[in-house]
Amino acid sequence: MNLDSKIYVAGHNGMVGSSIVRELKAKGHNNLILKSSSELDLCRQKDTEEFFKDSKIDYVFLAAARVGGILANKENLPEFLYENTMIQSNVIWSAFNSKVKKLLFLGSSCIYPKYTELPIKEDQLLSGKLETSNEGYALAKICGLKLCEYLNKKYGVPYISLMPCNLFGPGDNFDPLHSHVMPALIRKFHEAKMSNLSEINIWGSGKPKREFLEVNELAKICYQAMIKYNEANFLNVGSGEEISIADLANMISDVVGFSGKILYDTSKPDGTLRKVIDSSKLRKMLNWESKNPLKAQVADFYGYFKSVDSKKAA
């Protein structure tokens, strides 16, 4: 991947896509093709095919997706399945037909069965039933990684896939109902502090454990994988460390400065209880290790939230 290579980042306005754009620019790549969803609807096969035919793209980072937290997934199973399947299938197939040199597809650790051995290795894919609350999204991502795998094996094109754990960072969605757990808790605790509330209610039991990765770290990994990795088999991407939702809530409470009581609403869904992934293959390939403590990253993330929140209020 040369500095003058023509690179398309699908989903560049999203959290992951924008972090990849920042990483590419930091490395000196300025021949970037960036299209918003209003400029190019990737769910439309004809439009996507014509875009690739006209653009003569060399490399693709496929980060475009419809994403959300537990509630958003559960309430929109057909939309999450349809839109994600269409977006990734149109991009991958159009890239292949247009002779794109290399493509990196991003999925999610939710592709794995709800109950499986831990830490989860790549070969545990399709070994059991999925978590029902995000089944639509998971099925779509499985189709995407399999399409890349099949094209790689049959035609020898280096179309690769990475499956990251829970992500957070600049560009995240802080919607109280439809965001992922980290940004949702950041906003919840901040608003509770600003309103001087004596207690705060968290969805679920607090017992599930999650693995988190800051999105700028993921972008660096994506860049290195695009240069060094060409295999058909997908790779897990995670920090290797778990934290319970209750411990995360206590950490965020401390970072934000909320001194009230934390309650748990067990009538709300927990999702998968544990899903820490085994990223040893990726760490060995890239000689990479997550070195920044989670609490320091959470503090930076809270600082980002306050900057975004103040801009909205202005």
C-alpha positions in Angstrom: 0.0 0.0 0.0 1.8 3.1 -1.3 1.3 6.6 -0.2 -0.4 7.4 -3.6 -2.6 4.3 -3.6 -6.3 5.1 -4.0 -8.0 4.0 -0.7 -11.7 3.8 -0.1 -12.8 3.9 3.6 -16.5 2.7 3.7 -18.2 4.3 6.7 -15.7 7.1 7.2 -18.2 9.2 9.3 -18.6 6.4 11.8 -16.5 5.8 14.9 -14.3 3.1 13.3 -14.1 4.6 9.9 -13.1 8.0 11.1 -10.4 6.5 13.2 -9.0 4.6 10.2 -9.1 7.9 8.2 -7.1 9.6 10.9 -4.5 6.8 11.0 -4.2 6.8 7.2 -3.6 10.5 7.1 -1.1 10.3 10.0 0.8 7.7 7.9 0.9 10.1 4.9 -2.0 8.7 2.8 -4.0 11.5 1.2 -5.5 9.8 -1.9 -8.6 8.8 0.1 -12.1 8.3 -1.3 -14.8 9.2 1.2 -18.5 9.0 0.5 -21.3 9.7 3.0 -24.4 7.5 2.9 -26.3 10.4 1.4 -23.8 10.5 -1.5 -23.6 6.7 -1.9 -26.2 4.3 -0.6 -24.2 1.0 -0.2 -27.5 -0.9 0.1 -28.1 -0.3 -3.6 -26.2 -2.8 -5.6 -26.2 -0.9 -8.9 -25.0 2.3 -7.4 -22.2 0.5 -5.5 -21.1 -1.3 -8.6 -21.0 1.9 -10.7 -19.0 3.7 -7.9 -16.3 1.0 -7.9 -16.2 0.8 -11.7 -15.7 4.5 -12.0 -13.3 5.1 -9.0 -10.5 2.6 -9.8 -9.9 1.9 -6.2 -6.8 0.1 -5.0 -7.6 -0.7 -1.3 -10.8 -0.9 0.8 -11.4 -0.6 4.5 -14.9 -1.8 5.0 -16.2 -0.2 8.3 -19.7 0.8 7.1 -22.4 -0.9 9.1 -25.6 -0.3 11.0 -24.7 -0.7 14.6 -26.2 -0.3 18.1 -26.5 -1.6 21.6 -28.6 -4.4 23.0 -31.9 -2.6 22.7 -31.3 -1.3 19.2 -30.3 -4.8 18.0 -33.2 -6.5 19.7 -35.8 -4.1 18.3 -34.4 -4.0 14.8 -33.4 -7.6 14.0 -34.6 -7.5 10.3 -33.1 -4.1 9.6 -29.7 -5.1 11.2 -29.7 -8.3 9.2 -30.8 -6.8 5.8 -28.8 -3.5 5.8 -25.6 -5.0 7.0 -25.8 -7.9 4.6 -26.5 -5.7 1.7 -23.8 -3.1 2.5 -21.0 -5.6 2.9 -22.1 -7.9 0.1 -22.3 -5.1 -2.4 -18.9 -3.6 -1.3 -17.0 -6.9 -1.3 -18.5 -8.2 -4.5 -18.1 -4.9 -6.3 -14.5 -4.7 -5.1 -13.8 -8.1 -6.4 -15.3 -7.4 -9.8 -13.4 -4.2 -10.0 -10.1 -5.9 -9.2 -9.5 -4.1 -5.9 -6.0 -5.2 -4.7 -6.9 -5.8 -1.1 -9.9 -5.4 1.2 -10.2 -5.4 5.0 -13.6 -6.3 6.4 -14.5 -5.4 10.0 -17.0 -7.5 12.0 -17.6 -8.1 15.7 -17.0 -10.6 18.4 -20.8 -11.1 18.6 -20.4 -13.6 15.8 -19.6 -16.3 18.4 -22.1 -18.6 20.1 -23.7 -17.4 23.3 -22.2 -20.3 25.2 -18.7 -21.4 24.3 -15.2 -22.0 25.8 -13.3 -19.0 26.9 -11.3 -17.2 25.8 -13.0 -17.6 22.4 -10.7 -18.8 19.6 -11.5 -18.2 15.9 -12.3 -21.9 15.3 -15.3 -21.7 17.6 -17.3 -19.8 15.0 -20.6 -21.6 14.2 -20.1 -24.1 17.0 -23.3 -23.2 18.8 -26.4 -20.9 19.0 -26.0 -17.1 18.8 -27.2 -14.6 21.4 -30.8 -13.9 20.3 -30.8 -10.2 21.0 -28.2 -9.4 18.3 -28.6 -12.5 16.1 -29.5 -10.4 13.0 -26.3 -8.4 13.2 -24.2 -11.4 14.0 -25.5 -13.4 11.1 -24.8 -10.6 8.7 -21.2 -10.3 10.0 -20.7 -14.0 9.6 -21.8 -13.8 6.0 -19.3 -11.0 5.4 -16.3 -12.7 6.8 -17.2 -15.9 5.0 -17.5 -14.1 1.6 -14.0 -12.7 2.1 -12.8 -16.1 3.1 -14.3 -17.8 0.1 -13.0 -15.2 -2.4 -9.5 -15.4 -0.8 -9.4 -19.2 -1.0 -10.9 -19.6 -4.5 -9.4 -16.7 -6.3 -6.3 -15.8 -4.2 -7.4 -12.2 -3.5 -6.1 -10.9 -0.2 -9.5 -10.1 1.3 -9.2 -10.3 5.0 -11.4 -9.9 8.1 -10.9 -8.7 11.7 -13.4 -9.3 14.5 -12.9 -6.8 17.3 -14.3 -6.9 20.8 -16.4 -4.0 22.2 -15.1 -0.7 20.9 -15.3 2.8 22.3 -13.7 6.2 21.5 -14.0 9.4 19.5 -17.0 9.4 17.2 -19.0 7.0 19.5 -22.8 7.2 19.8 -24.0 8.4 23.2 -27.7 7.9 22.7 -29.1 6.6 26.1 -31.2 3.9 24.5 -29.4 2.8 21.4 -25.7 3.1 22.1 -23.3 0.5 23.4 -22.6 0.0 27.1 -19.5 2.2 27.5 -20.9 5.4 26.0 -24.4 4.8 27.5 -22.9 4.6 31.0 -20.6 7.6 30.4 -23.6 9.7 29.5 -25.8 8.3 32.3 -23.3 9.0 35.1 -22.5 12.4 33.7 -26.1 13.5 33.6 -26.7 12.0 37.1 -23.8 14.0 38.5 -25.0 17.2 36.8 -28.5 16.7 38.2 -27.2 15.9 41.7 -29.1 12.6 41.7 -28.7 10.4 44.8 -28.9 7.1 42.8 -28.6 5.7 39.3 -30.2 2.7 37.7 -28.2 0.4 35.4 -29.8 -2.1 33.0 -29.2 -5.7 33.8 -27.6 -7.4 36.8 -24.1 -6.0 36.4 -22.7 -9.5 36.3 -21.8 -9.9 32.6 -18.2 -9.3 31.7 -17.0 -7.5 28.6 -13.7 -6.8 26.8 -13.0 -3.3 25.6 -10.7 -1.9 23.0 -10.2 1.8 22.2 -11.0 2.6 18.6 -7.7 4.4 17.8 -5.9 1.2 18.8 -8.1 -0.7 16.4 -7.2 1.7 13.6 -3.5 1.1 14.1 -4.1 -2.7 14.0 -6.2 -2.3 10.8 -3.4 -0.4 9.1 -0.8 -3.0 10.1 -3.1 -5.9 9.0 -3.6 -4.3 5.6 0.2 -4.3 5.1 1.1 -7.6 6.7 -1.8 -10.0 6.7 -3.2 -11.8 3.6 -4.7 -15.1 4.9 -8.3 -16.2 4.3 -8.9 -17.0 8.0 -10.3 -14.0 10.1 -8.5 -12.8 13.2 -9.8 -11.8 16.6 -8.9 -8.3 17.9 -9.2 -7.7 21.6 -7.3 -6.4 24.7 -7.4 -9.7 26.4 -8.8 -8.2 29.6 -12.4 -8.6 31.0 -14.3 -6.3 33.3 -17.8 -6.8 34.7 -20.4 -4.3 33.9 -20.7 -3.6 37.7 -16.9 -2.9 37.9 -17.1 -0.8 34.8 -19.9 1.2 36.3 -17.9 1.8 39.5 -14.9 2.8 37.3 -17.0 5.3 35.3 -18.6 6.6 38.5 -15.2 7.3 39.9 -13.9 9.0 36.7 -17.0 11.1 36.3 -17.2 12.0 40.0 -20.7 10.6 40.8 -21.0 9.9 44.5 -24.5 8.4 44.5 -25.8 4.8 44.8 -25.7 2.4 41.8 -28.8 0.2 41.4 -29.3 -2.6 38.9 -32.6 -3.3 37.0 -32.6 -7.1 36.6 -35.8 -7.0 34.5 -33.6 -5.7 31.6 -31.5 -8.1 29.5 -27.9 -8.9 30.3 -26.9 -10.3 26.9 -24.1 -12.8 26.7 -22.6 -13.3 30.2 -19.0 -13.5 29.0 -17.3 -13.3 25.6 -13.6 -12.5 26.0 -11.8 -13.5 22.8 -8.4 -15.0 22.2 -6.3 -12.6 20.1 -3.1 -14.5 20.3 -2.9 -15.0 16.6 -3.1 -11.3 15.9 -0.7 -10.4 18.7 1.8 -12.8 17.3 1.4 -11.6 13.7 1.7 -7.9 14.6 3.8 -8.1 17.8 1.0 -6.0 19.4 -0.2 -5.7 22.9 -2.7 -3.2 24.4 -0.6 -1.2 26.9 -2.9 1.6 28.0 -4.8 1.0 31.2 -8.6 0.9 30.8 -9.2 3.6 33.4 -6.9 6.1 31.7 -8.7 5.4 28.4 -12.1 5.8 30.1 -11.0 9.2 31.5 -9.9 10.3 28.0 -13.2 9.1 26.6 -15.1 11.1 29.3 -13.1 14.1 28.3 -14.1 13.6 24.7 -17.8 13.2 25.7 -17.7 16.5 27.6 -16.2 18.3 24.6 -18.9 16.9 22.3 -21.6 17.7 24.9 -20.5 21.3 25.3 -20.5 21.8 21.6 -24.1 20.6 21.3 -25.1 22.8 24.2 -23.5 25.9 22.6 
